[in-house]
Every structure is written in C-alpha cells, then in structure tokens.
C-alpha cells in the first residue's frame, strides 16, 4: 500500500460524540488539529459522531459547537453528521464483501457468548474466530448475518505514530472485526474510517485512548486499498494529582472555564502548552502558536492540569489584550456565569478604569472586583474591614480634603498634592489618608490607587462619596 503523500494538502478533523459538553480534553484535541491545519494552509473539519442514538442529543451537539466557537476554533465547511452517512458505510462493507476482504458471519450472539465462556474456562484466548470465514457460500443459511473484515492471521501490524513512535501489535491479537451488524447498521470502527477517507483526512490527531483502535481501523484501509492517514495519538490530560480527570478536579467542560472568567486567548495558550512545547516559551499569541505548532513537540507523558499556571497566563493575556477586546470578553463571561450584563454607564466606567485595573487581574471576575468602585452606585457601603478606617478622626480628614479637591484641576499631580497637603497638616504620612479614602470611594481595603479611582469617578462623584461619609 502507498504511504500518504508528503506534500498533500493537510486535512485534520475533530470528531466528538454528542453525549455531553465539550470536555477540556476534547477541546485540546480540537485545538491541536486546528493549529496543525491552520499552520500549513490546510483544512480543519468537524464531524459529529452521533451514531449512538440512545446517548446523542441535539443539545449536546449545540454545546460542543458553542464551546468550539468560544474557543475560537473555526472549522471549514459544514458540520458532518456521521449518522447521516450510514448508507455509505453499509455500501463500503458490501464492497469489501465483493472484494473478498470481508465475509458474511452467521454466528449468533449466543454462539459467540458460549465460545468465549468455554474459552475462558479452558484458559484460552477469548478472541472469537468465526467458523464462517472460509465457508462455501453454497453452505450459507437464509439467515441474518454480520459482515466481518478479514484480519491478517500472521505477522504484525505496525502503527507508525508521530507521537508514540512505532507501535507493534501482533496480528494474532486482532479478531475479524464486525463492520456491519446483522441488523444492517454500521459499527463505529467502520464509520470512522469511511468518513475520514471520504473527508480526505490526512492526519488523525486524537487521544491515545484510541491507539489500539488504529490497528483495527487499518484493516479497513487495507481491505479497501485506501491510503492510511498519519497517526498522532496524544496523551490524555490528568489532574494535578496525576490521576485521570474527573469531577473532583473541578471544571471539566470548556463552558465552565468561560464561566470561571478565563479568556479564550488564555485557554488556547494554556491548552496548546498542555502536552506540547516550543522550547521554553510559555506565553504566546495565536499567530505564534499556529506558526510553531508541530507534532514533534508533543510529549508522550500525560499532561497535568495546573490552575495556577492557567491563572498566570490569564493575567498575562488580559494585560496584553486591547481594552475593547477585554470588555467583550467580560460581557461573554457575565453571560456564561449567569450574571447581569453591564449597563451603558458601567461599560463606560469600566473602559475608563481599564488602564488602572487590567495589569494584575487573573480572571474577568477579578478584573470586575478591581473595578467594583466604579460599577457601584452611591451610597457606598463599606465592608467590615474598610469601615474600621472611617473613624471620626479619619472622617474629619476627608472633610478637610474636600475644599482642596474642589480647587484641584483633576490631574493626578493635583490630586496627590491636595492629599499631601491634608496629610502634612495632620502630621501623618500619605498612606494614613489613603485608607479612609479607599473606604469612602470603594468600600474596600484592596483597591486600585485612590488617585486612579478619583480620575475614573470624576470630580462630582468623588466629592459626593466623600460627603456621604464625612457629613
């Protein structure tokens, strides 16, 4: 059989089952496929593997599409439905039958179960060997049959994998896989191969839990004389404790990460770095990731989820992102988290505060907390800790500060000069007057600079808040 042409246009695919949300591991698989295709001017295709009718739902399909859209992973062409291609899958099974690379198997489920039970009792391999493989068609009964592909009986199958290296499986471990069930429905193993071939997929990049499937799927490629794609089976993602991801590790679905306030840019950066590396680079842009990504950079060991690293990257991306794009991300976060959207006034206030708050925020939620001072309305209610800074002496200082602010030209220098004048008159450092100012303007002890807050709030609002606590 010929090997894939080195210069053929790259076509990758992401093929999730619509049985739930877009899992974080699935999102990374989609990202790797997207990066590989986009970096080579190829195509990234999307196929919904919805042949499990009992578990597949339209809601799950929509959740997957929503997750991919939030991740910014655009696909080429229409979304392919695997179940819609059932007739094509069946036709291929019958074509293999006609070629002699597959055969009709009339063994019933009871007969197969009895064979395996006896084999287990005798300590033999439970791999089923159909008695119909080399039977004379003249002996075939008028009964339902499955179509099985003829597995090689001797030698070995070598999966040439770009991540795992050459993986050898002895052909004695392979059974004659069912491609078409006795009720005429195609199996998953057949459907995947037919769809990948028909969609022109050149590179199959997927989780290494599918590695053993590759050997069985290669039988269909061989039986049809089709070109085998490049395999790249990537390690799964584990939790910080090194165990397989589960609910105990926290967020699992991409939608949960959006609701937790992580930007899509940071998620792409983090997930790309989760199991793949480009030298020592940790923070990078989409363009850099697309340019750098290659299968050779994927490690063999399972990647570990690290929320501290994700938070660190989030901070870097928020700080490096244009203010308008950050605000758009904030709106998306609020919607995902089920929180009220910003009013026009709050939107404008947040935009004005952005230069003073986005440098150290490690999530959109943290960004909004830093901006809380300009999003709330009077009267400002100080929390318990901040209220302690509003003792009678401090209130008096704020009252003394008011006329100085009235005469200030509302530049940072003039605001600092006004506060310094009052601090010196009371024989205290500037920090001593900052605490009651924070409490009066924001109701919190941890805020942006008091002068930055004054600049954002403006003269009238600042003076009104001081009057509320010093009257």
N, C-alpha and C positions, 0 to 999 in steps of 0.2 A: 504494500500500500504506500502511496505517496505521503510525504510529510507536508505540513502546512507551508505554503509559500512564504518565504521570509519577507517579501515586500508586499504581500496582500494587504489591503486596507484593514485596519484594526476594527473589529466589531465586538463589543462586550455586551453583557446583559446582566440585569438584576432580576431574579425570578422568585419573589416571595410568595408564600401561601397566605391567602386572606383569611386567617383564622384568629387574628388579633391585631394589636397595634404594631407599628414598625419598631421592632426591637433594636436596642442600641448596637447589638452585633450585626444585625441586618443593615443598619444604617452605615456602619463602617464598610461592610461588603459592597454596598451600593457606591459609597464614596470611592473605594479603590477602583472599581470598574469605571466609574465616571472619570476619575483622574487619568487612568491609563488611556482611555479612549480620547479624552479631550487633549491630552498631551501629544497625541500622534495624529491629530486631524481625523480621527475615526468616529464611529457611531457608538452611542450608549443607548441600548434598548431596554424596554421594560416589559416583562411578561408576568402576568398574574397566574400562578399555578393553582387554579380553582377546581381541580378535578375531584377533590374531596368535598362532594356536595353537602354532606352532613355537617361539616365544620366550617365551610366557606360562607361568608356573608358579605353582602354589598357594603355594610357598614365598615367591616374590616378592610375591604378594598379601599374605601374612601379614606380611612385612617392612614393607610400606607401612602396613598397619594398625597395627603395633606402633610405627612411627615417628610416626604421627599421634597415637596415644594418648600417647606420651611428650611430644610437643609440646603436649598438652592441647587439641588441635583436635577437639572432639566434633562429630559430624555428625548431621543429622536423618534419621530413618527408616532403612530398611535400605540396605545397600550394593547398588548396582545393577551387575549384570554385563552388559556390552554384548553379549557373545556370546549371552546368553540371549534377546536381543531380535531375533535375526536374521530371524525370520519377519515381525515387524513392519516391519523395514527393507525387506525384499523387497516387502511389501504396498504400502508407500509408493511404491517405484519403479514398480510396476504401476499405481498410482493416477495418477502423473504421466503414464504412458503413455496412460491412458484420457483424461486431461485434454488431451492433445496438447502438453504441455510437455516431453515426453521422447519418444524414439523407439527403435526396435529397430535395432541396428547389427550387421550380419553380417560385418563386416571381420575377417579373421583376424589373429593376431599377426604372421604372416609378411608379410601385405599391409601392415600398419601399419609394420613394420620397413623394408620395401622403400621405402615412401613417404618415410620420414624419411631414409633413406640417400640417395635421389635428391635430396631437397630440400637436404640438406647439401652434396652435390656441386655443386648448382647455385647455392648461396649463398642459398637461400630459407628462409623460416621453416619449422621442423620441426614446427610445431603441426599436428596431424592434423585434417583436415576430412573427416568421413565422407561417402562418397557416398550413404549411406542416409538422410540427414537428411530429405530431402523426397521420398523414393521412394514409389511407389504400393504399398500393402500387397498388391495383387494380384501384384506382382513379387517378393514376399518368398520366398526359398527355404525349404524344410523343413530348417532347419539351426540349430545353436545360435546364440544372439545375446546381445549385451550390451545393457543399457538405458542410453542416454546422455541427459543433460538438455540441453535446447536453450539454448545460451548466446546472449546478445544479440550481434548481429553489428555493430551500430554504437553510437556514443556511448561513454560511460564509466560505470564503476561507482565510486561514492564510498563508502568505508568511513569512517563517522563515528565516530572513535575518541576515547574520553575521555582517553587518554594521548598518543597520537601526533598528534591533530588529524585533519583531513580528509585521507584518503589516496585519491588518484585513480588508478584503473587503467583503461587503455584497453581496451575490450571486444574489440578485435582481438587482445589478448594472452590471451584466455580461450578454451579449447577446450571442446568438448562433453564435459564430464566424464562418465566412466563411473560410474554409480550401482549397477548390478547387473551382476556379471560373467556371462560366458556359462555358467559352472557353477552359477549361481543364488545365489552368495554376494554379500552387500552389500559395498561399499567403505567404507573408514574415513570418507571425506568425507560419505557419505550417513548412515552410522550416527550420527555425531556430531550432525548437525543433527536427525535424528529423535528421538534421545534427549534432546537439550536441549529440543526442543519439548514432548515428552511429559512431561518432568520439570518443565515450567513455568519453565525457567531464564530470568531476565530480564536478567542481567548475565554476560557471558562475560569473565572476568578470567584471562588466561593469558599465557605468554611471547610476546615479539614475533617469535619464530621461526614463529609461527602466523599472522602478519599477512596474508601472501599467501593463506593458506587461507580467510580471511574472505570474500574476493571470490568464490571458487568456492563456498563454502558458502551465500553469499547467493543464488546461483542456485537452490538447492533451496528456500530460504524463499520466493522469488518464485514458483517453479513451483507450490508448494503453497498459496500465498496466506497464508502464516503470517507472524506478526509477527517482525520481526528483533530480536534482543536488543541490548542496549547492549554495544558492544565496548570492551574496555580491554586493550590489548596492552602488557605491561610489559617493560622492557629486561632482558636476561639479566644474570647475575652473572659478573663476571670476577675473576681472581686479582689479587693485589697488583701484579703486573707488567702489568696491563691486558689480559692475554690470556684467552681462553676457559678456563673452569675445566677442569682435568684432574688426573690423579693426582699430577702433580708439585707441585701446590699444597697437598697434604696431604689432610686429611679432606674427603670428598665426601658421604658419606651421613650422615643425621641420627643413625643408631645410633653412628657413630664419635664424634660430638660428645658424646653421653652418656657413652661410654667414656673420653673425654678429661677428663671431670669438669665439664662445663658444666651448670648448672641449666637446666631447661626455661623458667623465668621469664626468665632472661637471654637465652636463644636467641630467645624470642618478641620481646623488646625489641629485640635486635640485628637480627633479620631484618626486623622492621617498619621499622626505621630504614634498612635497606639498600635504598635506592632511593625511600624515602618520607620526608617530613619534616613536622613540625608546628612551624613557627617554628624556634627554636634548641634545642628540647627534645631531650635525648639519653637521659636516664634517665626511664622512666615505667612505670606499672603497667599490668596488663591492662585494668583498667577505664578508665584514661585513653586507652589505645590504641583501645579499642572506641569510646569517645566521640569521639575526634579523627579517626579514620581516614576519609579521603575520597579518591576517585580523583584529584581535582585536585592533591593533594600528591605524586603520583608523578612523578618526573623522567623525561626522555626518554633520558638518557645511561645506559650500563651501570653498574651498581653494582660497587664493588670490595670484595672480601673483605678484612677488616682484623682479623687475630687480636689485635693489641694493643688495639683498641677493644673486641673481644669480651671479652678478659680484664678490661679496666677495668670494663665493665658487669657482668661476673660478680661482681667484687668488691663492687660496689655492691648487687647483688641478694642476695648471701649475707649481707652485713651488715644488710640491711633485712628479711630474712625471719625469721619466728618460728623459734625453736630447733628445735622438733619437726619443722617442715617441712623444715628444713635436714638433720636426721638422716634423714628419709625419703628425701630426695634423695641423701644419701650412700649409703644402702643400695642404691638403684637404680643408682648409679654403680658400686659394687663388683660388682653382678651383671652389669652391661653389660661391665665390664672383665675379668670372669672371675676376680675376686679373692674370697677367703673373706669371708663375711658376718661382722658383728660379733657377738661373744658378748654375753650379757646384761650381764656385768661391763664389757666395753668400751663398750657402749651407754650405760650409766650414767655411766661415766667421761667419755665424750665429751660427754654432756649437761652434766655439771658443768663441763667445760672450755670450753664454748661461749662464754660471755661474754668469755673471755680470748683466743680464737683466731679468731673469725669476722670481726673488723673488717678484716683485711688479706688474707684468703685470696682468691686469684683463680681458684680451681678447687677442686673437692672433694678432689682429690689433695693440693693444697697445704694444705687445711684439715686433712687427716689427718696430714700431715707435721708440722704445728704441734702436733697433738695426740698425736704419737708417744709423748711422755714418759709419758702416762697409759694408753696402749694396750699397752705392752710389759710384760714380766714380768722380775723380778729373776733373775739378776744383770744389771744394765745394762752392756752392752758399749760403751765409748766408742770413737768413730771416731778415726782417727789425729790429726786436728786437736784434738779435745776432750781426748784423752789427754795432750797436752802440758801441759794446765792442772792435771794431777794429779801434780805433782812432790812430793817429800817435805815441803817446807815447806807447800804448799797442803793436803796431806792432814792435816798437823798442825793447821792452822787449822780444818778440818772437824771434827776430833776435839774441838777446843776448843769448837766451836759446839754440839756435841751436848747437853751439860748445860743450856745456855741454852734450847735448843729444848724440852727435857724440861719446863722450867718455864714455857714460854710458853703463853698461853691460846688460841693458834692463830687469832688475828686477824691481819690484815695488819700493823697497827701493832706488835703484839708480836713478829712475825717479823722485821720491819725493825729493831726495837730490839735484838733478840738478835744479828742480823748486824752491826749498827753497833757494839755493844759489843766483839765479837771483832775487828772491823776496827781500832778505835781502840787496842785492846790490842796489836795488831801494827804500829801506826803506818802503816796503809795506808788507802786510800780504799775505799769500799763496793764499787766496781767490781772491785777486785782479788780480793775474796772471791766475787763473782758468777760468775766464770769457772769455778773448780773446782766450785761448786755446780751450774752447768749441766751440766758433765761428769758429775758424780755422779748427778744426778737424771734427765738425759735422754740422756747420751752424745753430745751435740751442742753446737756453739758457738752456733748460731742457734736460740733457743727463746723461748717466752713469758717473761715476768718470772719470776725464780726464786721470788718470793713467791707469785705466782699459781699456779705449779706446786706449791708446798708446800700451798697451800689445797686444790687439787684432789686431790692424792695423800693428804692427811691425815697426821696425826702418825706413826702406826705405819709406814706405807710410806716416808715421808720419812726417818725415823730409820734404818730398815733399809737404805736405799740409801746413806746416809752411812756407816753402819757397814761396808758392803761395801767401801768404798774407803779408809777410814781405819783399819781394823783392822791 
